[in-house]
């Protein structure tokens, strides 16, 4: 075996062993566990080379090797994206998704819980977002003589609320009549179509219509649907994060409304799995993590994001294969909800 090929094997062994055990990998263990037909001294020379090249570090002189971000990136490129998902797990996943018919919100929770159980890490999934949102229904609830709460329901099962102030007193009966009239007149329309139908409306109807169009336009501008998280306890239970102060920064990032947009700063190609490792992440608080994401749905109609957040020492092969399978199944099933 040539030196370059052997070093690649040693690096792969170090990454895979560290993924499994979360402890530094000793040169002697590499030889014993994997039957390399070389001496531990040769492997130590190889690890010294890998350390000089920035692929591994040693916590202290006598300790084993720990992969760096560069090593994980090399490993991910080495295994590629065409990783087979076990047929039994694919069948089970498909069956569960087909049986989950409780509505979009519950369906997304089922998907996230299923994936979290497979990869044993935190999962994020966004609701499928259409290119153009369409109006479904509205309600108006009196808050005061001159004020009402506008409740907007979109076809994508999203609900938005806005407070309206009128120039005159408007009773609940009149609000109900206005809501029924506008629901009937605007059903299935986009924001631009609603604005095009303002002729012949009363001042209150025009005000409601303009507010409704603004709500839908704001939704159209969002890059992703609402994110759902599942499996935070699985992330917190990883050895890297038990009693770690870094978890406070991670939780603060996840609590921000726009954290996903800040992390996913590049567009997806169809069928692509994105892997962001450690310091490749634009959020400094997430430098201890890797984020693997994929797009599902139909980009010209409606699409969402499904991803896994875990330590840099996550099982990349398992996660990538799970996302490949799940995003394909989601793309088929998401059509029912948009």
NORSULTA-V71460 format. One record per pair of residues at least 12 apart in sequence whose C-alpha atoms are under 6 Angstrom apart, sorted by the first residue. I is the first residue (numbers start at 0). J is the second residue. D is the distance in whole Angstrom. If there is no record, write none. Layout:
BEGIN
I:J:D
I:J:D
END
This chain:
BEGIN
6:45:6
14:66:6
18:312:5
18:313:6
23:63:5
23:64:5
23:65:5
24:63:4
24:64:5
25:63:4
26:39:6
26:42:6
26:43:6
27:39:5
54:67:5
54:69:5
54:70:5
55:67:5
82:320:5
84:320:5
111:229:6
112:229:6
115:230:6
118:318:6
119:233:6
120:230:6
120:233:5
120:234:5
120:309:5
121:229:6
121:230:4
121:231:5
121:234:6
121:307:6
121:308:5
122:228:6
122:229:5
122:306:6
122:307:5
123:227:6
123:228:5
123:305:6
123:306:5
124:226:5
124:227:5
124:304:6
124:305:4
125:224:5
125:225:5
125:226:4
125:303:5
125:304:5
126:224:5
126:225:6
126:303:6
127:301:6
127:302:5
127:303:4
128:224:5
128:301:5
128:302:5
129:300:6
129:301:4
130:300:6
130:301:6
131:219:6
133:153:6
133:154:6
133:187:5
133:188:5
133:189:5
134:153:5
134:186:6
134:187:5
134:188:5
135:152:6
135:153:5
135:154:5
135:186:5
135:187:6
136:152:5
136:182:5
137:150:5
137:151:5
137:152:6
137:178:6
137:182:6
138:150:5
138:178:5
139:174:6
141:171:6
144:168:5
145:164:6
145:165:5
145:167:6
145:168:5
146:163:6
146:164:5
147:162:6
147:163:5
148:161:6
148:162:5
149:161:5
149:162:6
155:337:5
190:212:4
190:215:6
248:284:5
249:284:6
272:292:6
272:293:5
273:291:6
273:292:5
274:290:6
274:291:4
275:289:6
275:290:5
276:289:4
277:289:6
288:309:5
288:310:4
288:311:5
289:308:6
289:309:6
289:310:6
289:311:5
290:307:6
290:308:5
291:306:5
291:307:5
292:305:6
292:306:4
293:305:6
295:326:5
295:330:5
296:330:4
END
